[in-house]
Amino acid sequence: MKDRVRETVFDLLGTDVRGATAIDLFAGTGAIGFEALSRGATRGVFAERHFPTVACLRRSAVELGVEKCVEIIPGNVLLWPKRFPSLPDDAPWLTFVSPPWEMFQTHFREINQLLESVANTAPAGSRLIVEAEIGPTANHLPDQLTQRSTESPWDARPLPPAILYQKSL
């Protein structure tokens, strides 16, 4: 996630970060999850399939002194709909989804299944944030992910070349 997009994310989230569980899917360096922890999230869950990057995430958690409140889940998050991991549910989730943009072309169905699984498992009051490349594919995110009456429509914020989607669950 680019710095400008990350700044916009936290402007939108405001104080909702405090006390939340930050879930950084497609974590990469973990910048968004570590930023959430620095802004008051009580836990960070990082999912990354590239094992050398997983090792880097572990080192970063130690260097930042947050290893006790960080869980790193190695593996392919696109498989989560088939076997969703046990995640803390005692606080709202802030789930950040920022896959490599070409995945919206090559794995769009799986990304939507992942979004639905997260939304249906997340505690009430959670938020879902998706970063995609501006383009027609990203405009086809499922309108309704849950049966909750509190689910909001997607709020789209163009930040060329990215577009940021968010919704409350």
C-alpha positions in Angstrom: 0.0 0.0 0.0 1.4 3.3 -1.0 2.1 6.0 1.7 -0.7 8.2 0.4 -3.2 5.4 0.4 -2.1 4.3 3.9 -2.6 7.9 5.1 -6.1 8.0 3.6 -6.9 4.6 5.2 -6.0 5.9 8.7 -7.8 9.2 8.1 -11.0 7.2 7.3 -10.6 4.9 10.2 -9.9 7.6 12.7 -10.2 6.4 16.3 -11.7 3.1 15.3 -8.1 1.7 15.2 -7.8 1.9 19.0 -8.5 -1.4 20.6 -9.1 -3.2 17.3 -7.5 -6.3 15.8 -5.6 -5.4 12.6 -5.6 -8.1 10.0 -3.1 -7.5 7.2 -3.8 -10.0 4.4 -1.2 -10.2 1.6 1.0 -8.5 4.3 4.2 -8.1 2.4 6.4 -5.9 4.7 3.4 -5.6 7.1 3.5 -1.8 6.9 -0.3 -1.3 7.2 -0.6 -3.8 10.1 2.4 -2.3 12.0 1.0 1.2 11.4 -2.3 0.1 12.9 -0.5 -1.2 16.0 1.3 2.1 16.3 -2.0 3.8 16.3 -3.6 1.8 19.0 -4.7 -1.6 17.6 -4.2 -4.1 20.4 -3.3 -7.1 18.1 -1.9 -7.6 14.6 -2.5 -10.6 12.4 -0.3 -10.8 9.3 -0.9 -13.3 6.5 1.8 -13.8 3.9 2.6 -16.7 1.6 6.2 -15.8 0.7 8.2 -17.6 3.4 11.3 -15.3 3.3 8.9 -12.3 3.8 7.3 -14.2 6.8 10.8 -14.3 8.4 11.2 -10.6 7.7 7.8 -9.9 9.4 8.9 -11.9 12.5 12.1 -9.9 12.7 10.2 -6.6 12.3 7.8 -7.5 15.1 10.8 -8.1 17.4 12.6 -5.0 16.3 9.4 -2.9 16.9 8.9 -4.6 20.3 5.4 -5.8 19.4 6.0 -9.6 19.0 3.7 -10.4 21.9 0.7 -8.9 20.2 1.5 -10.1 16.7 0.4 -13.4 15.0 1.9 -14.3 11.7 0.1 -16.8 9.5 2.2 -18.2 6.7 0.4 -19.5 3.6 -2.0 -18.6 0.9 -5.0 -16.5 2.2 -7.0 -17.4 -0.9 -7.4 -20.8 0.8 -9.0 -19.3 4.0 -12.6 -19.7 2.7 -12.0 -23.5 2.8 -10.4 -23.5 6.3 -10.7 -20.2 8.1 -8.0 -19.8 10.8 -9.0 -19.2 14.4 -8.7 -15.5 15.0 -9.4 -13.4 18.1 -13.0 -12.2 18.0 -13.1 -10.1 21.2 -12.6 -6.8 19.4 -13.6 -5.5 16.0 -11.4 -6.4 13.1 -9.8 -3.9 10.7 -9.1 -6.2 7.7 -6.7 -4.8 5.1 -6.8 -6.5 1.7 -4.1 -5.3 -0.7 -3.1 -8.2 -3.1 -0.9 -7.7 -6.1 -3.2 -5.9 -8.4 -2.9 -8.5 -11.2 -4.7 -10.9 -8.8 -7.9 -9.0 -9.4 -7.7 -10.3 -13.0 -6.4 -13.8 -12.3 -8.0 -14.7 -9.0 -11.0 -12.4 -8.7 -13.5 -15.1 -7.7 -11.1 -16.3 -5.0 -10.6 -12.8 -3.7 -14.4 -12.3 -3.5 -14.8 -15.6 -1.6 -12.1 -14.4 0.8 -13.9 -11.1 1.4 -17.1 -13.0 2.0 -15.4 -15.4 4.5 -13.8 -12.5 6.4 -17.0 -10.5 6.5 -19.1 -13.4 7.8 -16.5 -14.3 10.5 -15.6 -10.8 11.6 -17.1 -9.5 14.9 -19.8 -6.8 14.7 -18.4 -3.4 14.2 -15.5 -4.6 12.0 -14.2 -2.8 8.9 -13.0 -4.2 5.6 -10.5 -2.1 3.5 -9.5 -3.2 0.0 -6.9 -1.5 -2.2 -7.1 -2.2 -6.0 -5.9 -0.7 -9.2 -8.4 1.7 -10.8 -10.2 -0.3 -13.4 -13.4 -2.2 -14.3 -12.5 -5.4 -12.4 -12.3 -3.8 -9.0 -15.7 -2.3 -9.5 -17.2 -5.8 -9.2 -16.7 -6.4 -5.5 -19.8 -8.0 -4.0 -22.3 -5.4 -2.8 -23.5 -7.4 0.1 -21.1 -9.8 1.9 -23.2 -10.7 5.0 -26.8 -10.8 6.1 -26.1 -8.1 8.8 -28.4 -5.1 8.7 -25.4 -3.0 9.9 -23.3 -3.7 6.7 -22.7 -0.5 4.8 -22.2 -0.2 1.0 -18.7 0.1 -0.3 -17.2 3.5 0.0 -14.8 4.0 -3.0 -12.0 6.6 -2.9 -10.0 7.0 -6.1 -6.3 7.7 -5.3 -4.8 7.2 -8.8 -3.5 4.8 -9.7 -5.2 3.0 -6.8 -8.8 2.9 -5.6 -9.6 2.4 -1.9 -12.8 0.6 -1.0 -14.0 0.3 2.6 -17.2 -0.9 4.3 -18.4 -1.4 7.8 -19.7 -4.8 8.8 
